[in-house]
Amino acid sequence: MLCQNCKRSDAHVHLKRIINGEAAEIHLCSACAASLGVSDVMAGFSPFADFSAGVLSAVETGRMSNKTLHCETCGFTFQDIARTGSPGCSDCYRTFAQKLRPTLIKLHGRAVYKGKIPVEGNAAAQKEDSIEALKERLNKAIDEQNFELAAVLRDEIRALTEQEGQ
């Protein structure tokens, strides 16, 4: 497929954006993508845009050396993860934990996967998630110096924790 901008080179950058239910696609060669500042445009398309832009910036400025860390299981580098938007295997999460953590928190609200809670039953897991959510709200209330709300949340956490012990 040819670049839609210069109509000479093969397109290697493919962007898709949905606006009001209508999909719009653009296919660009690497040179046109760079000249059009696609890394800035991508901020509206993907949660990994900041992630990949940061990697590219680090490579360009020399902060990331040519001797990059590789996952021992699949051989992926951090640059491969930034380029594809996903790790090569489960061991990539351990290998690149420090670099992936900010993006995972931004995407999922936390960096640790706790699994899905079954629709039926498993009240203990649901209670644990409730306590965790209340603790997050408590910390936010304290940071905002909303001590009345913090006291209410503290009491709710205490009540749920005491029920857990019974």
C-alpha positions as CSV (number, residue, x, y, z in Angstrom):
1,M,0.0,0.0,0.0
2,L,1.4,3.4,-1.0
3,C,1.6,6.4,1.3
4,Q,-1.5,8.6,1.0
5,N,0.6,11.7,1.5
6,C,3.5,11.3,-1.0
7,K,2.1,8.5,-3.0
8,R,5.6,7.2,-3.7
9,S,6.8,5.0,-0.7
10,D,5.2,2.0,0.9
11,A,3.0,2.9,3.9
12,H,4.3,1.6,7.2
13,V,2.3,3.8,9.6
14,H,-1.4,3.0,9.7
15,L,-3.7,5.2,11.8
16,K,-7.3,4.6,12.5
17,R,-9.6,7.0,14.3
18,I,-13.3,6.8,15.0
19,I,-15.2,10.0,15.1
20,N,-19.0,10.0,15.8
21,G,-19.1,6.3,14.8
22,E,-17.3,6.9,11.5
23,A,-13.9,5.2,11.0
24,A,-11.2,7.3,9.3
25,E,-7.9,5.6,8.2
26,I,-4.7,7.1,7.0
27,H,-1.6,5.2,5.7
28,L,1.7,6.9,5.7
29,C,5.4,6.1,4.9
30,S,7.8,6.6,7.8
31,A,9.2,9.9,6.3
32,C,5.8,11.5,5.9
33,A,4.7,10.3,9.3
34,A,7.7,11.9,10.9
35,S,7.3,15.1,8.9
36,L,3.6,15.3,9.9
37,G,4.5,14.7,13.6
38,V,2.5,11.5,13.9
39,S,3.9,10.9,17.4
40,D,2.0,14.0,18.6
41,V,-1.2,13.0,16.7
42,M,-1.1,9.5,18.2
43,A,-1.8,11.0,21.6
44,G,-5.5,11.0,20.7
45,F,-5.4,7.5,19.3
46,S,-3.7,5.2,21.8
47,P,-2.9,5.0,25.5
48,F,0.5,3.7,24.5
49,A,1.3,7.0,22.6
50,D,3.1,8.6,25.5
51,F,4.8,5.3,26.2
52,S,6.1,4.9,22.6
53,A,6.9,8.6,22.3
54,G,9.0,8.4,25.5
55,V,11.0,5.5,24.2
56,L,11.6,7.2,20.8
57,S,12.7,10.3,22.6
58,A,15.1,8.3,24.8
59,V,16.6,6.6,21.8
60,E,17.0,9.9,19.9
61,T,18.6,11.7,22.8
62,G,21.0,8.8,23.6
63,R,19.5,8.2,27.1
64,M,18.8,4.6,26.0
65,S,22.0,2.8,24.9
66,N,22.2,0.4,21.9
67,K,22.8,-2.4,24.5
68,T,19.1,-2.7,25.3
69,L,17.7,-5.2,27.7
70,H,16.0,-8.2,26.1
71,C,13.4,-10.5,27.5
72,E,15.2,-13.9,28.0
73,T,12.0,-15.8,27.0
74,C,10.8,-14.1,23.8
75,G,13.7,-11.8,22.9
76,F,11.5,-8.6,22.9
77,T,13.1,-5.3,23.8
78,F,11.3,-2.4,25.5
79,Q,11.3,-0.7,22.0
80,D,9.4,-3.7,20.6
81,I,6.8,-3.3,23.3
82,A,6.5,0.4,22.6
83,R,6.2,-0.3,18.8
84,T,3.6,-3.1,19.0
85,G,1.7,-1.8,22.1
86,S,1.9,-5.2,23.8
87,P,4.6,-7.4,25.5
88,G,5.9,-10.5,23.7
89,C,5.2,-12.8,26.6
90,S,4.3,-12.9,30.3
91,D,8.0,-12.7,31.3
92,C,8.2,-9.3,29.6
93,Y,6.2,-7.8,32.5
94,R,8.9,-8.9,34.9
95,T,11.8,-7.9,32.7
96,F,10.5,-4.4,32.0
97,A,8.5,-3.9,35.2
98,Q,10.0,-0.5,36.1
99,K,9.4,0.9,32.6
100,L,5.9,-0.6,32.2
101,R,4.5,0.3,35.6
102,P,3.5,4.0,34.8
103,T,1.7,2.9,31.6
104,L,-0.1,0.0,33.4
105,I,-1.3,2.3,36.2
106,K,-2.4,4.9,33.6
107,L,-4.4,2.3,31.7
108,H,-5.8,0.1,34.4
109,G,-5.7,2.2,37.6
110,R,-3.2,-0.3,39.1
111,A,-0.1,-2.3,38.1
112,V,-1.1,-5.6,39.7
113,Y,-3.6,-7.8,38.0
114,K,-6.0,-9.3,40.5
115,G,-8.1,-11.4,38.2
116,K,-11.8,-11.3,37.4
117,I,-14.4,-11.7,40.1
118,P,-17.1,-14.3,39.2
119,V,-20.6,-12.8,38.8
120,E,-22.0,-15.3,41.2
121,G,-20.5,-15.8,44.7
122,N,-17.1,-14.9,45.9
123,A,-18.2,-12.3,48.3
124,A,-14.8,-12.3,50.0
125,A,-13.1,-11.1,46.8
126,Q,-15.8,-8.5,46.3
127,K,-15.4,-7.3,49.9
128,E,-11.6,-7.1,49.4
129,D,-12.1,-4.9,46.3
130,S,-14.5,-2.7,48.1
131,I,-12.1,-2.2,51.0
132,E,-9.3,-1.4,48.4
133,A,-11.5,1.2,46.7
134,L,-12.5,2.8,50.0
135,K,-8.8,3.0,50.9
136,E,-8.0,4.8,47.7
137,R,-10.9,7.2,48.3
138,L,-9.6,7.7,51.8
139,N,-6.1,8.6,50.6
140,K,-7.6,11.0,48.1
141,A,-9.8,12.6,50.7
142,I,-6.8,13.0,53.0
143,D,-4.7,14.5,50.2
144,E,-7.6,17.0,49.5
145,Q,-7.8,17.7,53.3
146,N,-11.5,16.6,53.3
147,F,-11.3,15.2,56.8
148,E,-15.0,14.7,57.3
149,L,-15.2,12.4,54.3
150,A,-12.0,10.7,55.4
151,A,-13.5,9.9,58.8
152,V,-16.6,8.4,57.2
153,L,-14.5,6.3,54.8
154,R,-12.3,5.2,57.7
155,D,-15.4,4.0,59.6
156,E,-16.7,2.1,56.5
157,I,-13.3,0.4,56.1
158,R,-13.2,-0.5,59.8
159,A,-16.7,-1.9,59.6
160,L,-15.9,-4.1,56.5
161,T,-12.7,-5.2,58.1
162,E,-14.4,-6.3,61.3
163,Q,-17.0,-8.2,59.3
164,E,-14.2,-10.0,57.6
165,G,-12.8,-11.2,60.9
166,Q,-16.1,-12.6,62.0
